Amino acid sequence: MFGLGLPEMLLILLILILIFGASRLPELGRGVGEGIRNFKRSLRDEPSDDEKRRA
């Protein structure tokens, strides 16, 4: 995965915890996941959940 090994991944995780704090990491992960889902949905041209409710 991008040439990153376990030590590098652990270092990145440690830096993220120091910057954002452990309580905010789930929120960040949720936001990134939602962003990826929205991006994939836009590539497939599926209507979003909001557009489905309006129809």
mmCIF file of the N, C-alpha and C atoms, coordinates in Angstrom:
data_MODEL
# 
_entry.id   MODEL 
# 
loop_
_atom_site.group_PDB 
_atom_site.id 
_atom_site.type_symbol 
_atom_site.label_atom_id 
_atom_site.label_alt_id 
_atom_site.label_comp_id 
_atom_site.label_asym_id 
_atom_site.label_entity_id 
_atom_site.label_seq_id 
_atom_site.pdbx_PDB_ins_code 
_atom_site.Cartn_x 
_atom_site.Cartn_y 
_atom_site.Cartn_z 
_atom_site.occupancy 
_atom_site.B_iso_or_equiv 
_atom_site.pdbx_formal_charge 
_atom_site.auth_seq_id 
_atom_site.auth_comp_id 
_atom_site.auth_asym_id 
_atom_site.auth_atom_id 
_atom_site.pdbx_PDB_model_num 
ATOM 1   N N  . MET A 1 1  ? 0.845   -1.178 0.000   1.00 0.00 ? 1  MET A N  1 
ATOM 2   C CA . MET A 1 1  ? 0.000   0.000  0.000   1.00 0.00 ? 1  MET A CA 1 
ATOM 3   C C  . MET A 1 1  ? 0.884   1.232  0.000   1.00 0.00 ? 1  MET A C  1 
ATOM 4   N N  . PHE A 1 2  ? 1.127   1.797  -1.147  1.00 0.00 ? 2  PHE A N  1 
ATOM 5   C CA . PHE A 1 2  ? 1.923   3.005  -1.312  1.00 0.00 ? 2  PHE A CA 1 
ATOM 6   C C  . PHE A 1 2  ? 3.334   2.855  -0.759  1.00 0.00 ? 2  PHE A C  1 
ATOM 7   N N  . GLY A 1 3  ? 3.816   1.640  -0.605  1.00 0.00 ? 3  GLY A N  1 
ATOM 8   C CA . GLY A 1 3  ? 5.160   1.426  -0.099  1.00 0.00 ? 3  GLY A CA 1 
ATOM 9   C C  . GLY A 1 3  ? 5.306   1.719  1.384   1.00 0.00 ? 3  GLY A C  1 
ATOM 10  N N  . LEU A 1 4  ? 4.200   1.767  2.114   1.00 0.00 ? 4  LEU A N  1 
ATOM 11  C CA . LEU A 1 4  ? 4.250   2.045  3.544   1.00 0.00 ? 4  LEU A CA 1 
ATOM 12  C C  . LEU A 1 4  ? 4.169   0.728  4.313   1.00 0.00 ? 4  LEU A C  1 
ATOM 13  N N  . GLY A 1 5  ? 5.074   0.571  5.240   1.00 0.00 ? 5  GLY A N  1 
ATOM 14  C CA . GLY A 1 5  ? 5.062   -0.604 6.087   1.00 0.00 ? 5  GLY A CA 1 
ATOM 15  C C  . GLY A 1 5  ? 4.362   -0.327 7.389   1.00 0.00 ? 5  GLY A C  1 
ATOM 16  N N  . LEU A 1 6  ? 4.381   -1.304 8.261   1.00 0.00 ? 6  LEU A N  1 
ATOM 17  C CA . LEU A 1 6  ? 3.719   -1.172 9.561   1.00 0.00 ? 6  LEU A CA 1 
ATOM 18  C C  . LEU A 1 6  ? 4.304   -0.034 10.400  1.00 0.00 ? 6  LEU A C  1 
ATOM 19  N N  . PRO A 1 7  ? 5.631   0.104  10.476  1.00 0.00 ? 7  PRO A N  1 
ATOM 20  C CA . PRO A 1 7  ? 6.165   1.218  11.287  1.00 0.00 ? 7  PRO A CA 1 
ATOM 21  C C  . PRO A 1 7  ? 5.724   2.593  10.783  1.00 0.00 ? 7  PRO A C  1 
ATOM 22  N N  . GLU A 1 8  ? 5.692   2.747  9.463   1.00 0.00 ? 8  GLU A N  1 
ATOM 23  C CA . GLU A 1 8  ? 5.271   4.042  8.911   1.00 0.00 ? 8  GLU A CA 1 
ATOM 24  C C  . GLU A 1 8  ? 3.802   4.311  9.197   1.00 0.00 ? 8  GLU A C  1 
ATOM 25  N N  . MET A 1 9  ? 2.965   3.285  9.059   1.00 0.00 ? 9  MET A N  1 
ATOM 26  C CA . MET A 1 9  ? 1.534   3.442  9.338   1.00 0.00 ? 9  MET A CA 1 
ATOM 27  C C  . MET A 1 9  ? 1.302   3.792  10.806  1.00 0.00 ? 9  MET A C  1 
ATOM 28  N N  . LEU A 1 10 ? 2.027   3.151  11.703  1.00 0.00 ? 10 LEU A N  1 
ATOM 29  C CA . LEU A 1 10 ? 1.893   3.452  13.131  1.00 0.00 ? 10 LEU A CA 1 
ATOM 30  C C  . LEU A 1 10 ? 2.340   4.879  13.433  1.00 0.00 ? 10 LEU A C  1 
ATOM 31  N N  . LEU A 1 11 ? 3.390   5.333  12.781  1.00 0.00 ? 11 LEU A N  1 
ATOM 32  C CA . LEU A 1 11 ? 3.864   6.700  12.981  1.00 0.00 ? 11 LEU A CA 1 
ATOM 33  C C  . LEU A 1 11 ? 2.824   7.710  12.497  1.00 0.00 ? 11 LEU A C  1 
ATOM 34  N N  . ILE A 1 12 ? 2.220   7.445  11.344  1.00 0.00 ? 12 ILE A N  1 
ATOM 35  C CA . ILE A 1 12 ? 1.176   8.333  10.827  1.00 0.00 ? 12 ILE A CA 1 
ATOM 36  C C  . ILE A 1 12 ? -0.013  8.359  11.778  1.00 0.00 ? 12 ILE A C  1 
ATOM 37  N N  . LEU A 1 13 ? -0.420  7.196  12.285  1.00 0.00 ? 13 LEU A N  1 
ATOM 38  C CA . LEU A 1 13 ? -1.533  7.129  13.235  1.00 0.00 ? 13 LEU A CA 1 
ATOM 39  C C  . LEU A 1 13 ? -1.209  7.900  14.510  1.00 0.00 ? 13 LEU A C  1 
ATOM 40  N N  . LEU A 1 14 ? -0.007  7.771  15.003  1.00 0.00 ? 14 LEU A N  1 
ATOM 41  C CA . LEU A 1 14 ? 0.406   8.499  16.206  1.00 0.00 ? 14 LEU A CA 1 
ATOM 42  C C  . LEU A 1 14 ? 0.359   10.007 15.974  1.00 0.00 ? 14 LEU A C  1 
ATOM 43  N N  . ILE A 1 15 ? 0.826   10.450 14.827  1.00 0.00 ? 15 ILE A N  1 
ATOM 44  C CA . ILE A 1 15 ? 0.796   11.884 14.511  1.00 0.00 ? 15 ILE A CA 1 
ATOM 45  C C  . ILE A 1 15 ? -0.644  12.370 14.425  1.00 0.00 ? 15 ILE A C  1 
ATOM 46  N N  . LEU A 1 16 ? -1.520  11.579 13.795  1.00 0.00 ? 16 LEU A N  1 
ATOM 47  C CA . LEU A 1 16 ? -2.933  11.961 13.705  1.00 0.00 ? 16 LEU A CA 1 
ATOM 48  C C  . LEU A 1 16 ? -3.570  12.075 15.089  1.00 0.00 ? 16 LEU A C  1 
ATOM 49  N N  . ILE A 1 17 ? -3.248  11.138 15.963  1.00 0.00 ? 17 ILE A N  1 
ATOM 50  C CA . ILE A 1 17 ? -3.795  11.189 17.328  1.00 0.00 ? 17 ILE A CA 1 
ATOM 51  C C  . ILE A 1 17 ? -3.294  12.424 18.055  1.00 0.00 ? 17 ILE A C  1 
ATOM 52  N N  . LEU A 1 18 ? -2.030  12.775 17.875  1.00 0.00 ? 18 LEU A N  1 
ATOM 53  C CA . LEU A 1 18 ? -1.485  13.963 18.535  1.00 0.00 ? 18 LEU A CA 1 
ATOM 54  C C  . LEU A 1 18 ? -2.119  15.243 18.001  1.00 0.00 ? 18 LEU A C  1 
ATOM 55  N N  . ILE A 1 19 ? -2.378  15.285 16.698  1.00 0.00 ? 19 ILE A N  1 
ATOM 56  C CA . ILE A 1 19 ? -2.929  16.509 16.102  1.00 0.00 ? 19 ILE A CA 1 
ATOM 57  C C  . ILE A 1 19 ? -4.404  16.664 16.427  1.00 0.00 ? 19 ILE A C  1 
ATOM 58  N N  . PHE A 1 20 ? -5.189  15.618 16.187  1.00 0.00 ? 20 PHE A N  1 
ATOM 59  C CA . PHE A 1 20 ? -6.642  15.738 16.290  1.00 0.00 ? 20 PHE A CA 1 
ATOM 60  C C  . PHE A 1 20 ? -7.206  15.226 17.611  1.00 0.00 ? 20 PHE A C  1 
ATOM 61  N N  . GLY A 1 21 ? -6.479  14.414 18.325  1.00 0.00 ? 21 GLY A N  1 
ATOM 62  C CA . GLY A 1 21 ? -6.996  13.836 19.561  1.00 0.00 ? 21 GLY A CA 1 
ATOM 63  C C  . GLY A 1 21 ? -7.767  12.564 19.264  1.00 0.00 ? 21 GLY A C  1 
ATOM 64  N N  . ALA A 1 22 ? -7.750  11.648 20.200  1.00 0.00 ? 22 ALA A N  1 
ATOM 65  C CA . ALA A 1 22 ? -8.362  10.338 20.003  1.00 0.00 ? 22 ALA A CA 1 
ATOM 66  C C  . ALA A 1 22 ? -9.879  10.428 19.847  1.00 0.00 ? 22 ALA A C  1 
ATOM 67  N N  . SER A 1 23 ? -10.501 11.414 20.444  1.00 0.00 ? 23 SER A N  1 
ATOM 68  C CA . SER A 1 23 ? -11.965 11.499 20.380  1.00 0.00 ? 23 SER A CA 1 
ATOM 69  C C  . SER A 1 23 ? -12.454 11.964 19.017  1.00 0.00 ? 23 SER A C  1 
ATOM 70  N N  . ARG A 1 24 ? -11.629 12.675 18.259  1.00 0.00 ? 24 ARG A N  1 
ATOM 71  C CA . ARG A 1 24 ? -12.049 13.198 16.961  1.00 0.00 ? 24 ARG A CA 1 
ATOM 72  C C  . ARG A 1 24 ? -11.754 12.247 15.814  1.00 0.00 ? 24 ARG A C  1 
ATOM 73  N N  . LEU A 1 25 ? -10.911 11.226 16.022  1.00 0.00 ? 25 LEU A N  1 
ATOM 74  C CA . LEU A 1 25 ? -10.556 10.313 14.941  1.00 0.00 ? 25 LEU A CA 1 
ATOM 75  C C  . LEU A 1 25 ? -11.759 9.579  14.351  1.00 0.00 ? 25 LEU A C  1 
ATOM 76  N N  . PRO A 1 26 ? -12.708 9.083  15.152  1.00 0.00 ? 26 PRO A N  1 
ATOM 77  C CA . PRO A 1 26 ? -13.882 8.445  14.541  1.00 0.00 ? 26 PRO A CA 1 
ATOM 78  C C  . PRO A 1 26 ? -14.681 9.410  13.668  1.00 0.00 ? 26 PRO A C  1 
ATOM 79  N N  . GLU A 1 27 ? -14.792 10.656 14.088  1.00 0.00 ? 27 GLU A N  1 
ATOM 80  C CA . GLU A 1 27 ? -15.499 11.657 13.282  1.00 0.00 ? 27 GLU A CA 1 
ATOM 81  C C  . GLU A 1 27 ? -14.784 11.885 11.957  1.00 0.00 ? 27 GLU A C  1 
ATOM 82  N N  . LEU A 1 28 ? -13.462 11.959 11.999  1.00 0.00 ? 28 LEU A N  1 
ATOM 83  C CA . LEU A 1 28 ? -12.694 12.156 10.771  1.00 0.00 ? 28 LEU A CA 1 
ATOM 84  C C  . LEU A 1 28 ? -12.847 10.961 9.841   1.00 0.00 ? 28 LEU A C  1 
ATOM 85  N N  . GLY A 1 29 ? -12.783 9.764  10.397  1.00 0.00 ? 29 GLY A N  1 
ATOM 86  C CA . GLY A 1 29 ? -12.955 8.555  9.596   1.00 0.00 ? 29 GLY A CA 1 
ATOM 87  C C  . GLY A 1 29 ? -14.329 8.491  8.958   1.00 0.00 ? 29 GLY A C  1 
ATOM 88  N N  . ARG A 1 30 ? -15.339 8.851  9.724   1.00 0.00 ? 30 ARG A N  1 
ATOM 89  C CA . ARG A 1 30 ? -16.706 8.868  9.207   1.00 0.00 ? 30 ARG A CA 1 
ATOM 90  C C  . ARG A 1 30 ? -16.837 9.882  8.078   1.00 0.00 ? 30 ARG A C  1 
ATOM 91  N N  . GLY A 1 31 ? -16.233 11.045 8.254   1.00 0.00 ? 31 GLY A N  1 
ATOM 92  C CA . GLY A 1 31 ? -16.295 12.075 7.223   1.00 0.00 ? 31 GLY A CA 1 
ATOM 93  C C  . GLY A 1 31 ? -15.574 11.660 5.949   1.00 0.00 ? 31 GLY A C  1 
ATOM 94  N N  . VAL A 1 32 ? -14.416 11.025 6.094   1.00 0.00 ? 32 VAL A N  1 
ATOM 95  C CA . VAL A 1 32 ? -13.676 10.554 4.922   1.00 0.00 ? 32 VAL A CA 1 
ATOM 96  C C  . VAL A 1 32 ? -14.466 9.466  4.207   1.00 0.00 ? 32 VAL A C  1 
ATOM 97  N N  . GLY A 1 33 ? -15.038 8.541  4.970   1.00 0.00 ? 33 GLY A N  1 
ATOM 98  C CA . GLY A 1 33 ? -15.840 7.475  4.368   1.00 0.00 ? 33 GLY A CA 1 
ATOM 99  C C  . GLY A 1 33 ? -17.049 8.013  3.628   1.00 0.00 ? 33 GLY A C  1 
ATOM 100 N N  . GLU A 1 34 ? -17.703 8.992  4.214   1.00 0.00 ? 34 GLU A N  1 
ATOM 101 C CA . GLU A 1 34 ? -18.863 9.602  3.562   1.00 0.00 ? 34 GLU A CA 1 
ATOM 102 C C  . GLU A 1 34 ? -18.449 10.337 2.290   1.00 0.00 ? 34 GLU A C  1 
ATOM 103 N N  . GLY A 1 35 ? -17.315 10.989 2.335   1.00 0.00 ? 35 GLY A N  1 
ATOM 104 C CA . GLY A 1 35 ? -16.821 11.678 1.152   1.00 0.00 ? 35 GLY A CA 1 
ATOM 105 C C  . GLY A 1 35 ? -16.496 10.710 0.019   1.00 0.00 ? 35 GLY A C  1 
ATOM 106 N N  . ILE A 1 36 ? -15.891 9.591  0.355   1.00 0.00 ? 36 ILE A N  1 
ATOM 107 C CA . ILE A 1 36 ? -15.581 8.577  -0.656  1.00 0.00 ? 36 ILE A CA 1 
ATOM 108 C C  . ILE A 1 36 ? -16.858 7.991  -1.230  1.00 0.00 ? 36 ILE A C  1 
ATOM 109 N N  . ARG A 1 37 ? -17.853 7.723  -0.374  1.00 0.00 ? 37 ARG A N  1 
ATOM 110 C CA . ARG A 1 37 ? -19.141 7.193  -0.851  1.00 0.00 ? 37 ARG A CA 1 
ATOM 111 C C  . ARG A 1 37 ? -19.811 8.173  -1.796  1.00 0.00 ? 37 ARG A C  1 
ATOM 112 N N  . ASN A 1 38 ? -19.808 9.445  -1.433  1.00 0.00 ? 38 ASN A N  1 
ATOM 113 C CA . ASN A 1 38 ? -20.416 10.459 -2.299  1.00 0.00 ? 38 ASN A CA 1 
ATOM 114 C C  . ASN A 1 38 ? -19.687 10.576 -3.627  1.00 0.00 ? 38 ASN A C  1 
ATOM 115 N N  . PHE A 1 39 ? -18.368 10.475 -3.587  1.00 0.00 ? 39 PHE A N  1 
ATOM 116 C CA . PHE A 1 39 ? -17.593 10.540 -4.820  1.00 0.00 ? 39 PHE A CA 1 
ATOM 117 C C  . PHE A 1 39 ? -17.914 9.352  -5.728  1.00 0.00 ? 39 PHE A C  1 
ATOM 118 N N  . LYS A 1 40 ? -17.952 8.160  -5.165  1.00 0.00 ? 40 LYS A N  1 
ATOM 119 C CA . LYS A 1 40 ? -18.283 6.970  -5.965  1.00 0.00 ? 40 LYS A CA 1 
ATOM 120 C C  . LYS A 1 40 ? -19.700 7.064  -6.511  1.00 0.00 ? 40 LYS A C  1 
ATOM 121 N N  . ARG A 1 41 ? -20.617 7.548  -5.691  1.00 0.00 ? 41 ARG A N  1 
ATOM 122 C CA . ARG A 1 41 ? -22.008 7.692  -6.121  1.00 0.00 ? 41 ARG A CA 1 
ATOM 123 C C  . ARG A 1 41 ? -22.105 8.679  -7.282  1.00 0.00 ? 41 ARG A C  1 
ATOM 124 N N  . SER A 1 42 ? -21.331 9.761  -7.222  1.00 0.00 ? 42 SER A N  1 
ATOM 125 C CA . SER A 1 42 ? -21.378 10.743 -8.307  1.00 0.00 ? 42 SER A CA 1 
ATOM 126 C C  . SER A 1 42 ? -20.789 10.169 -9.592  1.00 0.00 ? 42 SER A C  1 
ATOM 127 N N  . LEU A 1 43 ? -19.824 9.283  -9.474  1.00 0.00 ? 43 LEU A N  1 
ATOM 128 C CA . LEU A 1 43 ? -19.263 8.652  -10.666 1.00 0.00 ? 43 LEU A CA 1 
ATOM 129 C C  . LEU A 1 43 ? -20.264 7.721  -11.331 1.00 0.00 ? 43 LEU A C  1 
ATOM 130 N N  . ARG A 1 44 ? -21.112 7.090  -10.525 1.00 0.00 ? 44 ARG A N  1 
ATOM 131 C CA . ARG A 1 44 ? -22.124 6.176  -11.062 1.00 0.00 ? 44 ARG A CA 1 
ATOM 132 C C  . ARG A 1 44 ? -23.395 6.913  -11.434 1.00 0.00 ? 44 ARG A C  1 
ATOM 133 N N  . ASP A 1 45 ? -23.476 8.183  -11.116 1.00 0.00 ? 45 ASP A N  1 
ATOM 134 C CA . ASP A 1 45 ? -24.650 9.017  -11.393 1.00 0.00 ? 45 ASP A CA 1 
ATOM 135 C C  . ASP A 1 45 ? -25.903 8.518  -10.693 1.00 0.00 ? 45 ASP A C  1 
ATOM 136 N N  . GLU A 1 46 ? -25.733 7.956  -9.502  1.00 0.00 ? 46 GLU A N  1 
ATOM 137 C CA . GLU A 1 46 ? -26.891 7.562  -8.702  1.00 0.00 ? 46 GLU A CA 1 
ATOM 138 C C  . GLU A 1 46 ? -27.404 8.790  -7.966  1.00 0.00 ? 46 GLU A C  1 
ATOM 139 N N  . PRO A 1 47 ? -28.707 8.907  -7.806  1.00 0.00 ? 47 PRO A N  1 
ATOM 140 C CA . PRO A 1 47 ? -29.219 10.024 -7.001  1.00 0.00 ? 47 PRO A CA 1 
ATOM 141 C C  . PRO A 1 47 ? -28.843 9.815  -5.534  1.00 0.00 ? 47 PRO A C  1 
ATOM 142 N N  . SER A 1 48 ? -28.590 10.890 -4.840  1.00 0.00 ? 48 SER A N  1 
ATOM 143 C CA . SER A 1 48 ? -28.240 10.793 -3.430  1.00 0.00 ? 48 SER A CA 1 
ATOM 144 C C  . SER A 1 48 ? -29.482 10.460 -2.611  1.00 0.00 ? 48 SER A C  1 
ATOM 145 N N  . ASP A 1 49 ? -29.283 10.180 -1.340  1.00 0.00 ? 49 ASP A N  1 
ATOM 146 C CA . ASP A 1 49 ? -30.393 9.849  -0.450  1.00 0.00 ? 49 ASP A CA 1 
ATOM 147 C C  . ASP A 1 49 ? -31.396 10.989 -0.384  1.00 0.00 ? 49 ASP A C  1 
ATOM 148 N N  . ASP A 1 50 ? -30.898 12.238 -0.368  1.00 0.00 ? 50 ASP A N  1 
ATOM 149 C CA . ASP A 1 50 ? -31.794 13.396 -0.314  1.00 0.00 ? 50 ASP A CA 1 
ATOM 150 C C  . ASP A 1 50 ? -32.650 13.477 -1.575  1.00 0.00 ? 50 ASP A C  1 
ATOM 151 N N  . GLU A 1 51 ? -32.036 13.199 -2.714  1.00 0.00 ? 51 GLU A N  1 
ATOM 152 C CA . GLU A 1 51 ? -32.797 13.261 -3.970  1.00 0.00 ? 51 GLU A CA 1 
ATOM 153 C C  . GLU A 1 51 ? -33.813 12.140 -4.044  1.00 0.00 ? 51 GLU A C  1 
ATOM 154 N N  . LYS A 1 52 ? -33.505 10.990 -3.458  1.00 0.00 ? 52 LYS A N  1 
ATOM 155 C CA . LYS A 1 52 ? -34.460 9.873  -3.456  1.00 0.00 ? 52 LYS A CA 1 
ATOM 156 C C  . LYS A 1 52 ? -35.684 10.222 -2.623  1.00 0.00 ? 52 LYS A C  1 
ATOM 157 N N  . ARG A 1 53 ? -35.448 10.911 -1.510  1.00 0.00 ? 53 ARG A N  1 
ATOM 158 C CA . ARG A 1 53 ? -36.573 11.278 -0.628  1.00 0.00 ? 53 ARG A CA 1 
ATOM 159 C C  . ARG A 1 53 ? -37.492 12.300 -1.284  1.00 0.00 ? 53 ARG A C  1 
ATOM 160 N N  . ARG A 1 54 ? -36.918 13.196 -2.079  1.00 0.00 ? 54 ARG A N  1 
ATOM 161 C CA . ARG A 1 54 ? -37.711 14.241 -2.731  1.00 0.00 ? 54 ARG A CA 1 
ATOM 162 C C  . ARG A 1 54 ? -38.606 13.677 -3.839  1.00 0.00 ? 54 ARG A C  1 
ATOM 163 N N  . ALA A 1 55 ? -38.168 12.600 -4.463  1.00 0.00 ? 55 ALA A N  1 
ATOM 164 C CA . ALA A 1 55 ? -38.911 12.049 -5.607  1.00 0.00 ? 55 ALA A CA 1 
ATOM 165 C C  . ALA A 1 55 ? -40.161 11.306 -5.181  1.00 0.00 ? 55 ALA A C  1 
# 
